[in-house]
Amino acid sequence: MELAIADSFAHLQKTDIANAIRFPRFTGTEKDRRAGAAWLSRRLGQEPEADRIVLANGSQAILTMLMARYVKPGGILLTEALTYPAIKPLSAMFDIRLHGVAIDDEGIVPDSLDEECRRLHGKASALYCMPTLHNPTSATMSDGRRRDIAKIARRHDLAIFEDDIYGVLPTDAPPPLATYAPERSWYFVGLSKSLASQLRVAYVLAPSRALGEGAFWPGVRTTNWMVAPLVAEIASHWVLTGLANDILQSVRVETEERKRLAVSRLPTASIHPENLNYHLWLDLPEHASLTDFVMSARQAGVIVGAGDSFAVNNDGGDRKFRIGLGVPADQHSLVDGLDAIASLFSVKG
Ligand SMILES: Cc1ncc(COP(=O)(O)O)c(C=O)c1O
């Protein structure tokens, strides 16, 4: 990372910074979008048309724009029964109602999605989902599951907001859902989990250039969703010079090592291998209540995600908690945190 930063400053010195920061970069420059196409091609299998790509100030900014345009106040957004917690305050901002759809170890259950759409008589206009390394369970949809979900989305005319922020971490994940239903998919990949958490760049691939421009243009009248020019310059430089690839490789190695540390420090009974990835989705100790456990962890200096914060109107997270392995600054702090959690398992309530 230090090398990449030194290299970025050297690159910026050769760039016309005054010009770069004078004008907004709505949707990114042509070079930014080419870099986006190159980055997304790792998952899509080929480079998408660069003019379908928009750069934004992170995945949350993309979601804000998509919710406002495709769901609207009073509308319904479908999500996995357990979902990325930020969806809740974001949807509340727009007075959008969330309906959770049942999940299993491959993510969304097709029959449940179909049933929920029928029950809602066309009132649900979009589905937000994480088909690869779902947050928090790490579930990944198989090829067959993606095909089924795409078919149902088409049957009920759902727009798909596919969040693939973790999808570049594994080397063998199936292609995005967007490749099964490109005509209705808004496929987005933030760089915060694979390159740098606060670089604040995400790429969204729109179903078509016209739809992309319609949803994200002109940015100045809405929220500050646009990518910051200097930051875009760095991200494009990283992707186009291969630095991004080097950083991703080191994140993969570090993630594997952190998983190994987690397995060696936590009580084995609490770990289900399928829920072990960038996140750990763990059962609470039998004797603990969720609130007490989260508070005790905090008192021991560790912030864990309370399972119920992921749940959309159901009790699927009531006996669960989540650890983010990527959060501690180094392995030493990770081990301290894991040991603190492990010691909470041996305390009887
Ligand atoms: C599933 C998911 N999507 C998006 C984000 C945040 O993305 P960004 O930093 O690009 O706004 C997170 C962060 O935890 C996440 O878990």
PDBQT file of the ligand as one rigid body, heavy atoms in Angstrom, charges set to zero:
ROOT
HETATM    1  C1  LIG A 401     -22.553  -5.108   1.273  1.00  0.00    +0.000 C 
HETATM    2  C2  LIG A 401     -21.918  -3.758   1.402  1.00  0.00    +0.000 A 
HETATM    3  N1  LIG A 401     -22.145  -2.836   0.455  1.00  0.00    +0.000 NA
HETATM    4  C3  LIG A 401     -21.590  -1.606   0.531  1.00  0.00    +0.000 A 
HETATM    5  C4  LIG A 401     -20.764  -1.257   1.592  1.00  0.00    +0.000 A 
HETATM    6  C5  LIG A 401     -20.176   0.128   1.643  1.00  0.00    +0.000 C 
HETATM    7  O1  LIG A 401     -19.734   0.478   0.404  1.00  0.00    +0.000 OA
HETATM    8  P1  LIG A 401     -19.065   1.894   0.050  1.00  0.00    +0.000 P 
HETATM    9  O2  LIG A 401     -17.903   2.051   0.990  1.00  0.00    +0.000 OA
HETATM   10  O3  LIG A 401     -18.635   1.685  -1.378  1.00  0.00    +0.000 OA
HETATM   11  O4  LIG A 401     -20.123   2.940   0.210  1.00  0.00    +0.000 OA
HETATM   12  C6  LIG A 401     -20.511  -2.196   2.595  1.00  0.00    +0.000 A 
HETATM   13  C7  LIG A 401     -19.683  -1.826   3.751  1.00  0.00    +0.000 C 
HETATM   14  O5  LIG A 401     -19.648  -2.450   4.786  1.00  0.00    +0.000 OA
HETATM   15  C8  LIG A 401     -21.099  -3.472   2.497  1.00  0.00    +0.000 A 
HETATM   16  O6  LIG A 401     -20.892  -4.408   3.430  1.00  0.00    +0.000 OA
ENDROOT
TORSDOF 0
